[in-house]
Amino acid sequence: MKNMKRVNAVILNVGEQQYPQDYLGNVAEEICRNISCEECEIIGKYKVMNFNDAVRVKDDLEGKKPDLFIISFLSWHITPNVMHIIKEHTDVPLLIWGIGGTTDSAGKLHSPAAAAGITGFLPVVKTFGFKYKVILEKPDEPHRYGEVKNYIHAVAAAKTIKSSRIGLIGYADMGLYTCAYDKTQLFKELGIDIENYCGYEIADLMNAFSEDEVKDAMEMIRNTASSETKITDKALEKVTRLYLAMKDKADGRNLDAISVKCVDGITKLGFNPCLAQSLLADKDLAVICECDAYGLVTSIILQAVTGNASAFVEHYEVYDDSVLVGVCGFIPKDFIDGEMKIKAANLGEYNTGISNVSKLKCGEVTFGRFYNDGGEYKLFLSKGTTAPSPKWTELGWEEPTPDFPAVLLKPEMPMDEYIEKVPGQHIIMVYGDHIKETEEAAALLNIKVVK
């Protein structure tokens, strides 16, 4: 994501002053030397062996704002020492990392007893309500820097999500309850802010672009997508102006996600927003239809975690072990199998727009939906596989009907259970298995995962 945040991390190498300090010091230096990644800035590296060390570290951290404490237990450690440092930072997550012992040439294991330090520390951590992750290495095991970096990424993703901004052109298309949201609660609990823009403002902005700006954008679109039918300049100009208006709003307001009212909104102007949204959607800007705020929150979560674009799809038909999911003419470029294809398509008397009829890629997906359940934020989350869809059309589209982007989604649960648990008509998909890292980010955000 373009607004991905960096983590300000503090490394606390904790141990016991009666153990060999040369040995513990060498391990501490190695750890500090190898913890580095683009998403992390180390704002303090400390060795804490006794209470005097703890007092010095606490004083040095005064005024600093860490996002993460990496607490490496080099050995057994007296819990009050490290607690003296972190007790006033209960909102900062902890990566609790136990370093394993070593076996000498005679086959004898020399244990620094990090496991004792950690198991004595965890009950206090839980009592204080810290968020945490534990890594306990086995004896003689290579240090698990990969797991450390993964948790740093989860913290960075959570920090990014908390500062995200959503723009909605309208509110809850068609009056759909699943598209409604509580702006204040969302901002209070997750830090995600939502701005609303009226349709008139966007329509006025659409007319503000010069003919040259519109012609250049139209040429870009014709070079980007191949048309299955004749696309008139008049029809293309309308959706191009919408694309430019939404892009201007997203760029100008530094948005991470945007949506427009479609059925009861843009289509009243005589066209659909599908192509405009297809061109806008990528890893840096989440886009969904119908002013679905919680769908956009889901997209922000999955995009921050994976670094990839996400796409929303809607349920159309249910089979024994799969569901036909698709979308009526909109899909991000990263989800297209082959080239982008567009087609003039009409629905009803007033919608004479352009639909994206590209083919969706198939494979393993992670999908889900963020929702509010009686005041508690939850994330429905699952894995699945997708296969090519049958030839189909949504009822009501004029012949020749468009072939909308769609796949058969087979979730990792029986269909009865899936239909019972899925909290809305829209789900958000990303390619690959991202369950574990999504769960870690959700835990940092106090979002309960429903699997």
WOZIBEL-V90953 format. One record per residue. N is the residue number from 0. SS is DSSP state (hx for helix, st for strand, lp for the rest). Layout:
BEGIN
N,SS
N,SS
END
This chain:
BEGIN
0,lp
1,lp
2,lp
3,lp
4,lp
5,lp
6,st
7,st
8,st
9,st
10,st
11,st
12,st
13,st
14,lp
15,lp
16,lp
17,lp
18,lp
19,lp
20,hx
21,hx
22,hx
23,hx
24,hx
25,hx
26,hx
27,hx
28,hx
29,hx
30,hx
31,hx
32,hx
33,hx
34,lp
35,lp
36,lp
37,lp
38,lp
39,st
40,st
41,st
42,st
43,st
44,st
45,st
46,st
47,st
48,lp
49,lp
50,hx
51,hx
52,hx
53,hx
54,hx
55,hx
56,hx
57,hx
58,hx
59,hx
60,lp
61,lp
62,lp
63,lp
64,lp
65,lp
66,lp
67,st
68,st
69,st
70,st
71,st
72,st
73,lp
74,lp
75,lp
76,lp
77,lp
78,hx
79,hx
80,hx
81,hx
82,hx
83,hx
84,hx
85,hx
86,lp
87,lp
88,lp
89,lp
90,lp
91,lp
92,st
93,st
94,st
95,st
96,st
97,st
98,lp
99,lp
100,lp
101,st
102,st
103,lp
104,lp
105,lp
106,lp
107,lp
108,st
109,st
110,lp
111,lp
112,lp
113,hx
114,hx
115,hx
116,hx
117,hx
118,hx
119,hx
120,hx
121,hx
122,hx
123,hx
124,hx
125,hx
126,hx
127,hx
128,lp
129,lp
130,lp
131,st
132,st
133,st
134,st
135,st
136,lp
137,lp
138,lp
139,lp
140,lp
141,lp
142,lp
143,lp
144,hx
145,hx
146,hx
147,hx
148,hx
149,hx
150,hx
151,hx
152,hx
153,hx
154,hx
155,hx
156,hx
157,hx
158,hx
159,hx
160,hx
161,hx
162,lp
163,lp
164,st
165,st
166,st
167,st
168,st
169,lp
170,lp
171,lp
172,hx
173,hx
174,hx
175,lp
176,hx
177,hx
178,hx
179,lp
180,lp
181,lp
182,hx
183,hx
184,hx
185,hx
186,hx
187,hx
188,hx
189,hx
190,lp
191,lp
192,st
193,st
194,st
195,st
196,st
197,lp
198,hx
199,hx
200,hx
201,hx
202,hx
203,hx
204,hx
205,hx
206,lp
207,lp
208,lp
209,lp
210,hx
211,hx
212,hx
213,hx
214,hx
215,hx
216,hx
217,hx
218,hx
219,hx
220,hx
221,hx
222,hx
223,hx
224,st
225,st
226,st
227,lp
228,lp
229,lp
230,lp
231,lp
232,hx
233,hx
234,hx
235,hx
236,hx
237,hx
238,hx
239,hx
240,hx
241,hx
242,hx
243,hx
244,hx
245,hx
246,hx
247,hx
248,hx
249,hx
250,hx
251,hx
252,lp
253,lp
254,lp
255,lp
256,st
257,st
258,st
259,st
260,lp
261,lp
262,lp
263,lp
264,lp
265,hx
266,hx
267,hx
268,hx
269,lp
270,lp
271,lp
272,lp
273,hx
274,hx
275,hx
276,hx
277,hx
278,hx
279,hx
280,lp
281,st
282,lp
283,lp
284,st
285,st
286,st
287,st
288,st
289,lp
290,lp
291,lp
292,hx
293,hx
294,hx
295,hx
296,hx
297,hx
298,hx
299,hx
300,hx
301,hx
302,hx
303,hx
304,hx
305,hx
306,lp
307,lp
308,lp
309,lp
310,st
311,st
312,st
313,st
314,st
315,st
316,st
317,st
318,lp
319,lp
320,lp
321,lp
322,st
323,st
324,st
325,st
326,lp
327,lp
328,lp
329,lp
330,lp
331,lp
332,hx
333,hx
334,hx
335,st
336,lp
337,lp
338,lp
339,st
340,st
341,st
342,st
343,st
344,st
345,st
346,st
347,lp
348,lp
349,lp
350,st
351,st
352,st
353,st
354,st
355,st
356,lp
357,lp
358,lp
359,st
360,lp
361,lp
362,st
363,st
364,st
365,st
366,st
367,st
368,st
369,st
370,st
371,st
372,st
373,lp
374,lp
375,st
376,st
377,st
378,st
379,st
380,st
381,st
382,st
383,st
384,st
385,st
386,st
387,st
388,lp
389,lp
390,lp
391,lp
392,lp
393,lp
394,lp
395,lp
396,st
397,lp
398,lp
399,lp
400,lp
401,lp
402,lp
403,lp
404,lp
405,st
406,st
407,st
408,st
409,st
410,st
411,lp
412,lp
413,lp
414,hx
415,hx
416,hx
417,hx
418,hx
419,hx
420,hx
421,lp
422,lp
423,lp
424,lp
425,st
426,st
427,st
428,st
429,st
430,st
431,lp
432,lp
433,lp
434,hx
435,hx
436,hx
437,hx
438,hx
439,hx
440,hx
441,hx
442,hx
443,hx
444,lp
445,lp
446,lp
447,st
448,st
449,st
450,lp
END
